[in-house]
Amino acid sequence: MKKLLIFGGVIVVLFIALILLVDASSEDVTDDPLYDNEFTPSELESELEEEEQVTVYFHSPECQYCLETTPVLVPLAEDMDVDLILYNLLEYEQGWHNYGIESTPTVVHYENGEEVNRIVGAAPEEEFEAFLNHYALD
C-alpha cells in the first residue's frame, strides 16, 4: 500500500510538472507587442472590402524565417507610418488557400481588394523598405 501511495504521488507530481512546462512553453507570440495588429479572417475580409490600400503580412509563429522577419518588418512599417496588418496562418489555416499563400513569410499589398504585389520569403530589410515605400500612403 505504501508503494502504491508513493507511486501515485510521483505520478501526480510529474503530471503537475508537465502542465506547468506546457503552460510556460505555450506563451503565444500574440503576447508580443510586435503582433498587436493581428487580424482575424473576418476582420481582414472587411478591411479588404472597405479600404483602398491594405498591406498584409502573412506569417506563422512556427516559421523560423517569420521569427527573423517580424522584428525587422513590423518596426520598419511603424517607422514608415504604414498600417501593416498581420495574419497568422497557423491559427487561420484557410488563409493559405484564400490568399494564395505558398510559404511564409509573405507580404502582400492590395488595392481596392485586389492583389497588386507581394514579397515571398525573408527578404533583406532594404527590400521590405522599398516595397513599403512604394505603397506608403502620402
C-alpha positions in Angstrom: 0.0 0.0 0.0 2.8 2.4 0.8 4.5 1.7 -2.6 1.2 2.5 -4.3 0.9 5.8 -2.5 4.5 6.7 -3.4 3.9 5.7 -7.0 0.7 7.7 -7.1 2.4 10.8 -5.6 5.2 10.6 -8.1 2.7 10.5 -11.0 0.8 13.5 -9.6 4.0 15.5 -9.3 5.0 14.6 -12.8 1.6 15.5 -14.1 1.7 18.9 -12.4 5.3 19.5 -13.7 4.1 18.6 -17.2 1.2 21.0 -17.0 3.5 23.8 -15.8 6.0 23.0 -18.6 3.4 23.0 -21.3 1.8 26.2 -20.0 5.2 28.0 -19.9 6.2 26.9 -23.4 2.8 27.8 -24.9 3.2 31.5 -24.4 1.6 32.9 -27.6 3.5 35.2 -29.8 0.4 37.4 -29.8 1.5 38.5 -26.3 4.5 40.2 -28.0 3.7 43.8 -29.0 5.1 43.1 -32.4 1.9 41.2 -33.0 -0.6 43.8 -31.8 -2.0 44.3 -35.3 -3.2 40.7 -35.8 -6.4 40.4 -37.8 -8.9 37.6 -37.9 -10.2 36.3 -41.2 -13.4 38.3 -41.0 -11.5 41.4 -40.0 -9.2 41.1 -42.9 -12.0 40.5 -45.4 -13.8 43.6 -44.1 -10.6 45.6 -44.4 -10.0 44.4 -48.0 -13.6 45.4 -48.8 -13.5 48.8 -47.1 -10.0 50.2 -47.6 -8.4 51.4 -50.9 -5.0 50.1 -49.9 -4.1 47.3 -47.5 -0.7 45.7 -46.8 -0.8 42.3 -45.1 2.0 40.3 -43.5 1.1 36.5 -43.7 3.2 34.7 -41.1 3.3 31.6 -38.8 4.7 31.6 -35.3 6.3 28.2 -36.1 8.2 29.6 -39.2 11.8 30.3 -38.4 12.0 32.9 -41.2 9.0 34.7 -39.8 10.5 34.8 -36.4 13.5 36.5 -38.0 11.5 38.8 -40.3 8.9 40.1 -37.8 11.3 42.1 -35.6 12.6 43.8 -38.8 9.4 44.3 -40.8 6.9 45.4 -38.1 9.1 48.2 -36.7 10.0 49.3 -40.2 6.4 49.6 -41.2 5.7 51.6 -38.0 8.6 53.9 -38.7 7.3 54.4 -42.2 3.8 55.0 -40.9 2.5 52.0 -42.9 -0.5 50.2 -41.4 0.8 46.6 -41.7 -1.9 44.0 -41.0 -0.7 40.7 -39.6 -2.4 37.4 -40.4 -1.5 34.3 -38.5 -1.6 31.3 -40.9 -1.1 28.8 -38.1 -4.2 29.9 -36.4 -6.3 30.7 -39.5 -5.2 28.0 -42.0 -7.8 28.9 -44.5 -5.7 31.9 -45.4 -3.2 29.7 -47.3 -5.9 28.9 -49.8 -8.0 32.1 -49.6 -5.0 34.4 -50.4 -2.8 32.0 -52.5 0.0 31.9 -49.9 2.6 29.2 -50.7 5.2 29.9 -48.0 5.8 32.2 -45.1 6.7 35.0 -44.6 4.7 36.7 -47.3 3.8 40.4 -47.5 1.0 41.3 -50.0 -0.2 44.7 -51.0 -3.8 45.0 -52.1 -5.5 48.0 -53.8 -9.3 48.0 -54.0 -9.4 44.4 -52.7 -7.1 43.1 -55.4 -3.6 41.9 -55.0 -1.1 44.3 -56.6 2.3 42.9 -55.5 3.9 40.6 -52.9 7.3 39.7 -51.4 7.7 36.0 -50.6 10.4 34.9 -48.1 12.7 36.5 -45.7 13.9 39.5 -47.7 16.6 41.9 -46.7 15.4 45.0 -44.8 16.2 47.2 -47.8 13.8 45.2 -50.0 11.0 45.5 -47.4 11.7 49.2 -47.1 11.5 49.7 -50.9 8.3 47.6 -51.0 6.6 49.6 -48.2 7.8 52.9 -49.5 6.3 52.2 -52.9 2.9 51.6 -51.4 3.0 54.0 -48.4 0.1 56.4 -48.2 1.0 60.0 -48.7 
